[in-house]
Amino acid sequence: RNEIVMRLSKSRWKLLIACAVSLAATALLISVLPARASVPQTAAQGTKTLSKGCIELNLIDRIVNYYTNMNVSPTAVPVGFKSAYFDQLYDSTGTVMVGSSVGTLDITHQLANGDMSEYIAYQFQFPDGTLVTTGAYDRTDVIAEQWQSARIRGTSGQYLGMSGTYDWRIISTTAPGIPVQEKIVLCR
């Protein structure tokens, strides 16, 4: 019994250390982002104005660092799977880096239909502000590259006080960085 508790504690400790190292690496990435991003120093490269007080961001998200408590295929994660990931955000062409993001993913339970339920908490970081979103999704739909949707809100900078929708889908589970297509609509 003590061995089980110690093994879980060691596993959690390793995940905590990995997350701390990743967070430090992300902070470094964010600190150099303005020097590396193209002009202008905003997410405007992927932004278009929809109507007075509303904007749309079209992005491609790619994983840079990924830490998990289990070494399994992204298409076969069990209940209890947890991960922290640190991504780079690109404009809709996927060529110009416009920001970064950090998130967590937890497989919380099995749904009545047998699919897994995943819960995601996610923060977008741009030179001109931040956004946050959370949501619960059917993992089978996510892996099938179907569009997912959640609420999102601005938490700083030009996005503070804005809210709207966050639509996303995995483009490929086998491509490097598991690219995700994202469409964010925010209004005041």
Stockholm file with secondary structure:
# STOCKHOLM 1.0

chainA/1-188         RNEIVMRLSKSRWKLLIACAVSLAATALLISVLPARASVPQTAAQGTKTLSKGCIELNLIDRIVNYYTNMNVSPTAVPVGFKSAYFDQLYDSTGTVMVGSSVGTLDITHQLANGDMSEYIAYQFQFPDGTLVTTGAYDRTDVIAEQWQSARIRGTSGQYLGMSGTYDWRIISTTAPGIPVQEKIVLCR
#=GR chainA/1-188 SS CHHHHHHHHHHHHHHHHHHHHHHHHHHHHHHHHHHHSCSSSSGGGGEEEEETTEEEEEEEEEEEEEEESSCCCTTSCCTTCEEEEEEEEEETTSCSEEEEEEEEEEEEEECTTSCEEEEEEEEEEETTEEEEEEEEEEHHHHHTTCCEEEEEEEEEETTTTCEEEEEEEESCSSSTTCCEEEEEEEEC
#=GC SS_cons         CHHHHHHHHHHHHHHHHHHHHHHHHHHHHHHHHHHHSCSSSSGGGGEEEEETTEEEEEEEEEEEEEEESSCCCTTSCCTTCEEEEEEEEEETTSCSEEEEEEEEEEEEEECTTSCEEEEEEEEEEETTEEEEEEEEEEHHHHHTTCCEEEEEEEEEETTTTCEEEEEEEESCSSSTTCCEEEEEEEEC
//
